[in-house]
Amino acid sequence: MILTVTLNTALDITYRVPSLRPHGSHRVSEVTERPGGKGINVARVLAALGHRVTVTGFSGGATGDEVRTRLADEPGVTDALVPVAGATRRTVAVVDEQTGDTTQLNEPGPLVTAAEWAAFQDAYEDMLSGVAAVALCGSLPPGLPVGAYAVLVRAARAADVPVLLDTSGEALRRGLAARPDIIKPNADELAELTGSHEPLRATQDARRRGARTVIASLGAEGLLARTPDGMWRAAPPARVHGNPTGAGDSAVAGLLSGLVENLPWPDRLARAVALSAATVLSPTAGDFDRAAYRELLERVEISGEGGPA
């Protein structure tokens, strides 16, 4: 079983409009709602790949109730969210059907108390028993210490559970010091972390700071991986166009599934890139196009080789 942690869960609401005009009134052509937050998106893709997955994090208020109700309809996903008094946030994405561009509005999330954080840590440590891998994903809700992910990384390492950290800013910096097995920053997050805009140098620096493996997401150019077994680049066969919402989370799912299946790094990276591109091509944000995934998986371009990185 794989565990994904989304400390700042959300109800994702997507509005589709014919054309988005600032300061204008719009008629919405379609509305979709689904449980969200990075770890929940990762769990949905893992389940589609055939893995058993449990989601945890915080849930509160009427929005939290709606998230849990909808999670019950997600096949292969087990709900282990921890209740809090504050209300789970909503995220609103407005999709311009004419251009394909998406405008995102993200609420901050509930104020989590010290007692609620302590209760979560106890529940999390209990869940680590029998887990094959854990993913720690997304932003921190108000009230949590900036070193929250570092605490969770250390607990996973103490339980001998491989841990992937996918966050940004100071939460990433603090979490990195706890020595996660994998981090997956995008190019901007990696530059903010290391001060270098050159990915080869930045991934090397991030490993020196504590990460066993650094997977840098380079957008349309794919992934750059610096691992203990070597360094590789993986890129889609051609640039894909569509809605990138959730593409990074699909890449995390590909990396985690490859980890628990003990695939070699080139195969893990090919899966991550194919899933990410297939998510961009999906008509539903945060999902992936199954047929496109199978076709892309055979055509991902891998370069690099094994050996000390």
N, C-alpha and C positions, 0 to 999 in steps of 0.2 A: 504494500500500500504506500502511496505517496501522499504527503501532507503539504498543503499550501496554506500560507498564512497571509491574510489580508487585514492588517490592523485598521485600515480605513476603508471598510466596505462601502458599497454605494448601490443605489438603484439607478441604473443607466437608462436615461430617457433620450430617445432619438426622434427629432422632428425632421421631416423632409419637406422642403419648400421649393417651388419652381425656380425662384431666384431670390437670393438674400440681399436685401437693400438696407443699408444703415438708415435708421430713423424712420423706416417705413412700417406699415402694417402688412402682415403676411397671412395667407391662408395655408394651413398645414395640409399637405396631401397624404401624409402617413405618419403615424406615431407608433413606436415600439418601446417596450419597457422590459428590462431583464436585470437579473442580479449582476453586479459589476464590482469593479476593483480589480487590480492586476492579478492577484492570486486566484480569484474566482474565474477570471478569463483563462488563466493557465489550466485550472482544474477542468474546465469545460473541454478544452482541446485534449488534455490527457485522457479524459474519459472516452472521447471519440476515437482515440488511438487504442482503446481497449484496456487501459489501466484503471485499477481501483484507486480512488482519490478521495481524501477527506479535506474539507475546507474549514478553517477556523479564523478567528479574528473577533471583532466586536459587532454587536447588533443591538439596536435600540429604537424605541418609539414606533410609530405607525409605519414609517418607511422601513425600519428593520424587520417588522412583521411581514411586510410585503416581500422583502428580499427572501426571507425564510420560506414563505409560501411558494414563491417561484422556484427556489432551490429544490423543493420537493419534486418538481417536475423535470429536473435535470438528470437524465439517466446516467448512472455510474458515479454520481457525486453524493457524498455523505456530508450532511450539515452538522458541524460541531462548533458553531459560532457561540461566543460567550456574551450573555446579556449585559447591557449597561443602561444607565438611566437616561443618558442623552440620546438624541435622535440620529440615526444613520443618515448620512448625507445623500443628496441626489447629484447626479451629473447630467447636464443637458448638452446634447450635441445637435447642432442645426446643420443639416446637409443641404447645400445648394445643388439642386438637381441639374442646373444648367452647366455649372463649372466642375461639379464633383468635390468642391472644397467643403471642409467641415469646420465650423466654429464651435469651440468647446467652452462650457461654463461649469466650473467645478466648485462645489461648496466645500467648506473646510472640514466638516465632520464633527462628531460629538466631542464634548469635553470629557475626557476619561479621567476618573479620580485615581488617587494612589491605591485605594483599596481594590478598585476594579482592575487595575494593572497587575496587582499582586495575585488576584484570583485568576487572571488569564495566565500568568506565568506558571502557576500550579497546574492548571488544566493542560497547558502546552507540554510541560515536562512529562505528564502522564501519557499524553498522546504519542510521545517519541518512541515508546516501547513498541517494537515490531514494525517501525516505519523504515522503508527502504531509502527514502530521500525526503528532504524538506526544502521548500522554496519560500523565502521571505520576500514579499513583494509590495512595492508601492510606498505611498507617503505615510507619515505619522499623523494621527488625529491630534487635536489640541489636548494638552495635559500630559502627554507621554514624554518621558525624558528623551533627549536627542540621541542618547546611547541605547535606546530600547533594542534596536536590532543587534547591537553588540552582545547584549545579555542573551538574546535568543540564539545567536550563533554559538556562543560558548556552551549553552545548554545542549545544543545539538551535537557539538563536538564531544562533550562529556559523555553523551549517550552513544557515541561512535556512529552517528548518522550523517551522511554527506549533506552539506547545506549549500544552496545557491542563494545569493543575495542580489536582489534587483531593486535598488532604490537610488537616491541621488542626494547631492548636497552634503550637509554635515552628517546626516544619518548614514550615508555611504562611507564617509571618512571614518566615523567612529566604528561602524560595523566592520570595516576592512581591518582595523587593528585587532579584531577578534579572530582573524585568520579563517574566513570562509573558504570552502573548497572552490567555489566558482563565483565570480561577479560578472554581470552583463550590463555594463553601462553603454549608453550611446556615445557618439563622438563628443557631443557637448558636455555630457556628464563626466566623461573621462578627462577632457581638457580641464574642466573645473577642479577635478580631483587632483590632477598631477601638475597643472600649469603648462602642459605641453599640448600643442595642437597637431603634433606629428604622431599618428597612431602607433607606429612601431616603438617609438621611444616611450610613449605614454603607457602602453601595455606592460613594457618592461618595468617601468617605475611602479605601476600598480602592484605588480607581483612582488617587488621588493618591499612594498608597504604591508604585505600580509596575505594577499590572495594567492591561493595555490594555482588557480587558472583564471585568466582574464579573457573574456569573450567580448570584443568591442563590436557594437552594432554600427555599421557605416551606412545605414539607409539603403538606397538603391544599389550600393556597391556590395552589399552582403555583410559578412562577418569576418573579423580578424581574430584568430585564436592563438593565445600564447599559453601553452600548457607545459607540465613537467615532461611530457612525452614528445614535444616538438611544437612547431609553429605552422599554422595553415591559414589560408584565405579561402573563403567559400562565397561564391557569387551566383545569383540567378543567371540563366542563359541570356536574358534580355530584360530591359527595364519594364516593370509592370506598372499599370496605371489603375487607380481606383481609390478606395477609402483605406488609409493606413491604420485606422483605429484598431488596436489589439494586435497588430502585426508583431510587435516586440514580445508580447505575452505568448503568442504562438511559438516564437523562437525559443522562449524559455521552456515551453512544454516539450519541444523537440529535443532540447539539450537534456532535460530531466529524464525523458523516456529513454533516450540513448544511454544515459548513465545507468539506470536500473537494469537495462537490458545488456549492459556491458559491451556496447558496440565500440569499435575503434573510433578515434576522434574524427577522421574524415567522414564516416557515416553519420555520426551525431550532427556534425555541422551541415551536411547535405540535407538531413531531415529538418533541421532548424530553419535553414534558408528556404526550403521548399514550402514549409508550413507558413512562414512569414509572407512569402509572395502569394500563396494561395489565399491568405487572409485579406490581403489588399484586393484581390480579385473577387472576393465574396460579395454578393449583394447585401448581406447582413453584417453590420459592423461587429467585429469581435469573433466572427465565425470564420471557417475556411472552406474554400471550394474543394470538395473531395476529389473530383476528377482532375482539376488543375494540379492539386498536390501530387497525385500519382504520376502525372505527366512531367511535372517539374523535377520531381525527385531523381529521375533518370538523367536530367540534363544540367544539374547544378555543377558549376565549374569549381574544382578543388585544385589548389596549388599549395606547395610547401612540402615539408617532409618531417619525419620523426627525428628525434635526437634532442639533446639539451636545448632548451629555449632561453 
